[in-house]
Amino acid sequence: MSRRADRLFQIVQILRGRRISTAALLAERLEVSERTIYRDIRDLSLSGVPIEGEAGCGYRLLPGYDLPPLMLTPMEVEALVAAIRLVRTWSGETLAQAAGTAEEKLLGILTPQRRVVAERCRILSPDFNKYPQVKTWFDVFHSAIGQLQVLHISYEDEQGRVSNRNIHPLGLTFWGDVWLLVAWCEVREDYRSFRVDRCLSVTPAGRNFSERPDRSLNHFIQLQQNEGCLPETKKPIGK
């Protein structure tokens, strides 16, 4: 594939994954000038790719247009296979099952050469069942995050102290070999991070919460970037 043909394909892929993409963003991602992007967008439009937008405002791909994802590089194939294996091992049962079907679909659409690359991938993620309860709690937390559902948890900290509290689950993050739940704690009226494997019980509180700018996963991440520690322990993340 020529350099330009490859760039045109990448432009379509970027537009597929974003609501709006500016010429500046596309130029930075593809390491070309904005003038080149304008010309490429024009040529894609003339060839029938339904791109909406204009210079200075941004572009988006209209719904209904699709390209078969067959043009993956060997490194991209290995990256996807590795990610799928990690999810199957370390996430909950529901997401693990989805990862399994995703792998089947990936193998089904790959060219024969790329399928060989996928099947020969030696990036493994063995399951030693170190934290068996995590798979159960992961699914509960994952579902509650999507539904903005308040949860009641019983939690044992690293000193063995047990506490009960209502939380607003905001996100899950994998740190080393443990999952951390980022949440807003109603008891502390602040962010807290909980090791999923230390949760003794998790039940719905029967109500929902509304995510706010000052009570959101993005806000929590910004605070951690400034402080470099978890709100509950005041130690570096993962300790």
N, C-alpha and C positions, 0 to 999 in steps of 0.2 A: 504494500500500500504506500502511495506517495505521501510525502510530508503534508501536503495540502489536504489530500483526501482524509488523512488521519485527523487533521485539525478540524475539518468540517464535521466528521463523525463525533469528535469530542465536544464540539459546540452543541450538537443536538443532545448529547448525553447530559451535559451540564444544564441545559434548558429544561430537560425532562425532570431533573431533580430539584429545581428551584421554582418559586412562584415568579420572581422577577430577577433577571440577570442584566446588569449594566455592561456596556461595552468595556468600561474600565476593569470590571471584575473578570470578564472573559479574557481581556488582553493580559491581565496579570497571571491568570491561571495557565494560559497557553504560551506565555512569553513572546507575545507579538505586539505590534502597535494597535492602537484603537482604530486607526485607519484600515488596517488589515481586517479587523473584526467587522467593521461596517461593510467592507466589500464581501466578506464571507457571508454575512447575514443576507445581503442582497442576493447573492448567488444561490443560497439555500432557498430563499423565498421564490426565486424564479424557477427553481427546479421542483417546486410543489410542496416544500416543507412549510406547514402552516405556522409561521412565526408572526406574532403580533407585537407592535411596539415601534419605537423610533429612536434615533440617535439622541442622547441626552436624557432619555426617560427610562430606558430599559426594555428588555425583550422577554417574552414568555412564549412557550409552546402551547398552542391551542389543544384542548382535550381531543382524544381520539386518534392522535398520531402515535405510532409506535414503530420501533425498530427491534428486530430479534436480537437479543443480547448474545450474539455468537462471536463477536470480535474481541474476545477477552485475551489478554496476553497470558503467557504461562505464569508469570508472577501474580497476576490478578486472580487466576484460577486457584493457585495455592493459597492466596490470602483468604479467599472465600471458603475454601475447604477447611482451613485452619480455624477460621472464625466459627463455622458451623460446628466443628468438633468441640470447641471450647464451650459453646452454648449448650450443646447436648450433654456435656459432662457436668457443668457447674451451675446451670440455671434450674428452674423448676420443671416438673414433668410436662406441663402444658407447652411451655416454650421449647423444651427439648423435642417434643413430638413435632412441633412446627418446623424446627430446624431439620429434623429427619426428612420430612416431606420436601422441604426446600432443597435439600441435597439431592433428592431423587429428581426433582425438576431441573436442577442445575446440570446434572449428568445427562439428562434427556435432551437438553438444547445445545450441549457442547459439540463441537466438531470432533471427529474420531481422534485427531491428534491431541486436542485439549483434554478430552476425556481420559486419555492415557496419563496425561500430566496429573489430573485430579486423582486418579486411582493409585498413582505411584507416590502421592504426597506422603512424606515421612514426618510431618508435624503432627504429633499425637497428643491426646489429652486423656490419659487413663483415669478411670473412676475408681478410687480407693475407698469410696463411701466414708470419708473422714467425718463429714457432718450430715448424717442422713436426714435430720429434721429440716435442714435448709431447703430441701426440695419442696416440702409441704408449705413452709412459711413463704418461700419465694413466690409461689403461685398466688397465695392470699394477698401478699403485698403488691405484686404486679397488677392484679385485678383492681385492688383498692386505689392504687395510684391513678389508673385510667378512669375510675368512676368518682374520684374525689371523695372517697368514703372515709369517715373518721373510724379509727380502730381503737379498741381497748387491748392493751398488751400487758402481760406480766413478764418482767425482764430481770435477769440476774446479771449484775455487773461483774467486773474482774475480781472484786473483793468478796464475791459471793452474796452480796446484799440484793434482796429482791424488792422491786418496786412495781406498783401498778399505776398506769397512766393512760390517758386518752391522747392520741397523736393524729396529726394530719400527714399521711405518708406522701412524700414529694418525689423521691427517686431512689434507685438502687445503684450502688457503685461497687465494683469488684476490686478488692485491694489484697494482692498476694493470693492467699488461699481462702479468704473469707469475704462474704458479702456484707456490706454496710447499708442500712436503711437510713436515708436522710429524711427527717420529719420535723414538723413543728409540734413541740410538746405543750399541751394545754396546762400542765402542772407547772412547768418552768417558765412558760410564756417566752420561749426562745427555741432556736434550732437545737436539735439533738441528733446524734448519729448512734444507731444501735446495731451491734453485731447480730445478724440474723440467727446465727447458731446459738445465741444466748437467750433467745425468746422462749419462755416457758409455755405461754399460751397467747393466742391471737384471736380476737372475736370482733365482729362488726359492732360499732356503737349505736347503730340504728339511725344515723344522720350523716349528712354530707357537709363538706366545707367548700369555701370558695378561695381559690388561689389568688393571692394579692401580690403586688410588686415587692412588698417588704416581707412576704412569707412565701417565697418561691424557690425552686431549685437553683435558678440562675442567680438570685440574690445570695443564697447560701454559698455558691461557688465563688462569687466575688469576695465574700467575707473571708473564705478560706485562702484565697489567693493573697489577701492582705495580711492574714494572721498566721497562715501555715499550720493551723491546728484545728482539732475538733472542739465544738462548744462544750461538750460534756466533760471531756477529760483534760482539756488544755494541753494535750500531747499531739505530736505530729500525726497526721492522718494514718490510720492503720495500726497505731500502737494501742 
